[in-house]
Amino acid sequence: MSALIVIYIIKSIYIGYIGFYAGQEYVAELERQFSGEPKNFGPANKADLFIYIGESTTRLNMSLYGYPLPTTPRLEAISKNDVGFLKFDNVRSTHSHTSPSLLRALSLTEPGPDGRQAQYGIGKILQRSGAAPILFSTQPMSGSFASFSKFVFDGARFQRPTANKYLGNLSVPRHTDRYTLDKSVKSGG
């Protein structure tokens, strides 16, 4: 019986080590893919761009998309008063987890100079286009979001809540998404 326990413990340690090593290799590959500078992006006309990403949010609960309760009044007001407002319909997440979904949705991929895949995050793309991107986030500085946000949002100035910023996915923001939208609109971000 104790031999089975020892085998189980050794197998568990081995599986954990292999998983950890695979994770390290994945991050190293992402660092290589996102290390270049985007090409063919030049200065653009002045434009305000606000991208709202609501984790675990569906359009089913957003009044902007017809939900009967006023859950997104600021976005609705902007959509009615700003001719440049774009509202996307029929968008699907590329993954069920936040980090892989953000990596795919907010970056461009092209063949790199060595023939391997190169990726450019939205932060670098906007910066290269002459914008001064600011990321307003209620996400903490650790946890799954922070692991990959450095690739997607590199080039953007980060603004996060200062309280509980290291609690990872256990952090409970002290303000709502509406606060984040209002703050970004007031600062011109």
N, C-alpha and C positions, 0 to 999 in steps of 0.2 A: 504494500500500500504506500509506504513512504517513497519507494522508487518511482511510483506514478506521480506523486506530488512533486518530486524533484524534476522529473521530465516535464511536467506541466509548467513549472516555474521557469525552467530553461527555455522552453518553447515560447512562453509569454515574453521573456526578456528578448529573445531573438526577434520575434515579431515586432516588438516595440522598437528595437534598434533598426530593423529594416525600414519601418515606417518613418522613423526620424531621419534616417539617411536619405530616403526618397524625398522627403519634404525639403531637406537641405539642397538636394540636387535641383528640385523644382524652382526654388527661390534663386539659386545661382543661374539657372537658365533664364528666368525672368529678368534678372539683373543684366544679363548679356543682351537679351532682346530689347530692353528698354534703354540701353546705354547710349544709343545714337541720337542725333538731332534730326527732327523732321525736315524734309526737303519740300520744295515747291509751295511753301506757304510764305506769303508776303504780307505787308501791312494792308489792313482792310479799313473800310470806312468805320467811323465810330458807331458802335452798336452795343446795346445792353443785352446781355444774355444771362438768363437765370434758368438753371437746370434744377428741377426739383426731383429728388430721389427719395421716395418714401419706402423704407424697408417694411416688408410685410403689409404693404398697402395695395389695394386693388381699386380700380375705377368704380367698382360696385358701391363703394362708400364715399365717393367724392361728388359733391353737388355740382362741380364743374362738368361732370359727365352725366348729370340727370338724377343723382340720388336726391330724394325729397327733403332731407334735412340740410341746413346750411353749413356743411362741413368745410368748404373751401371758399369763403366769401371774398377774400383778398384776390385769389386767382381768378375768380369770376369777374370781379370788378376790372382787373387788368385786362382780361380777355375781351371785355366789352368796350374798353376805352383806348386800347392800343392796337392800331391796325397791323402792327408787326408781330403781334402775339401768335405763336404757333402752338396749337394743341394737337398732340398726336393721338390718333385712334389706332386700335388694333396693334398695339405694341406688346410683344411677349418678352419675358425674361429669357435670357440665354442659359440660365442655370438656376437651380433651386437655392443655391447658397450665394450670399452677398458678394464675397470677394471674387470668385470666378466670373460672376455675372458682370461686375464692374469692370474687370479686366477686358472682357469681350466687348461690352457695350460702349465703353468710353476710351477706346484706343483704336488706332488704325494699324493694320498689318500689311507689310509688303516684303518682298524678298530683299534681304540685306546684301551688301556688297560681296559678302563671302558665300552667297547663295542660300544662307540660312535665313530663317524668319526674323524680321526686325519689327518692333512695335513702338508706337509713339502714343503717349497718353495725352488726354485732352488738355492738361495743364501746359505741356510744352507746345502743343499745336496752337493754342490760344495765345501764348506768350510770343511765339514766332510770328503770329499774325498781327502783332502790335497791341494786343489786349493786355490788360493787367488783371489776370484772373485771381479771384478770391474764393476760397472754399469756406463756406459757413457750414459747420458741421456740429451736430450734437453727439457724434461718435467719439469715443475716448481715444487716447493715444496708444492704447494697447488692445489686444484682442484681434479677432479675425479681420476686421475692417482696416485697422492700422497696418496689418502685415503687408497688404498689397496696395493701399492707397498711395504709398510713396511712388509707385510706378505710374499710376493713372494720373495723379494730381501733381507730379513734379513740375515745377514752374509756377504753381499757384501759391499765393500767400494763404496760409491756414489761419482760420479763426475758430477756435473751439472754446467751449466753456472752461473756465479755470478750475471750478470745483469738481472734484472727483475725476480728473482727467486721466488718471492711471488705473481706474478700476476695470478696464476691459469691458467685456460684454455684460458685466454686472452693474455698470454705471446706469443711473437713472437721471436723465437730464432734468434740470430744474426749470426749464422753459420748454415751450411747445414749438412745433414747427412754424406756427404763425409768427412767433417771436423772431425766428430765424429769417423768414421772408420779410417781415417789417424791417429788421435790422439791415438786411442786404439792400433793400429799396432805399432806405434813408441814407446809407453810406455811398450810394451810387455804384454798388458792386453788382 
